[in-house]
Amino acid sequence: MKKDCLFCKISHGKTSTEILYENDTLVVFRDINPAAPIHLLIVPKNHIRSVNDLSEADQPILAEMVMVAKEMAAQQGVDKSGYRLFINVERGGGQVVFHLHMHLIGGWH
């Protein structure tokens, strides 16, 4: 855990954030500035700064993030209507919190 990282604090239970899903490697919670009616963040517990900092050993984490996103989309009721998954990389790509995370957005009618 990186002490000054907001997502490390959230993923290790150091904030009052409501966790919607948790396992040994990931947590899922709502984005505090939602861009859609449903806007979740899928976050590894292990601190990885960005996609640019992934190693070969991190490949299973990315697959798990996608599979958990699929589960969460079903749980949130957007699996049939459609949703979007994306990862912002570095400041120029829109990354604001420098801890790897995937966005799941959807819920438009």
N, C-alpha and C positions, 0 to 999 in steps of 0.2 A: 504494500500500500504506500502510495506517495502522499505524504502528509498534507500538502497544499492542493491536492486534486479533489475537486468537488465530486466527481464520479467515483473516486476511490472511497470517499467518505460515505456516499450513498450506498455503494455496493457492500460496504462493511458495516452497515447499520449505525453509522455515526450521525445520522440526521433523522428527521421525522418523516421523511419521504415515504409514501405508501408504495410498497413493492407489490406489483401485480403477479410476478412470477420470479422464482428463485430456484437455482440448483447449485451444484458445487462450483460451476464456472461462470454463470451468467446471472444477471438480474434484469428485470424489465419494470419500467415505471413510466408515468406520463410526463411528457415534456411540459415545462412550466410556461412556455410561450408557444402554444399549439398553432400549427399552420393548417390544421384541418380538424373536423369534429373528433376524429380519433387520431392521436399523435403520441406514439409510444417510442421509447428509447430502449434498445436492446444493448446491454453493456457487459463486457467481460469484467469479472472481478479482478483479474490480473491487470495491472497497469501496462497498457500498450499505448504509446503516445498517439500514433496515427497509422494508417495503412502503410505509410512509408517505413514504419518501424517494425513491421511484421517479419517474422523469420519463418523458415520452412517448418519449424516445430509448431507454429501457430495456425497452420492450415486447418486442423480440426475445429478450432474455435470459430472460424468463419462459416464452416458448414453448419455448426451447431447454432450459430446466430440466425442463419436463414431458416433452419428447421423450427426453431423456437418462434421466429417471426410468423411462420405459417400457422403454428398452434395459436398464437396470440390473435392473429387475424380472425381465425375461426371463433375464438372465445369472445372477441369484440363484435362479432357479427358482420364483418366486412369481407370474409373470404369469398363469398359468392358475388357480391356487388363490385369488388375490386379494391385494390390498395396498391400503394407504392412503397418500395424499399429503397433506401439510399444511404450512402456514407459520404460525408463531406471530408475532404482531405486537405489539410493545411489551410491557413487563413485565406488564401486566394481562392480556395474551393469551398469556402463557407464554414470551415471548422472553427467553432468558437471555444469549445471545451476540448483541451488537448489530452483526451483519453478516448481511444477507439470506441465508437458507438454507431449503431445502425438505427435509422429512423424508419418507423412504420407509420404511414399516414393513409387515411381513408375516411369513409363515412359520409361522403357527399351524396346527395340524392338527386 
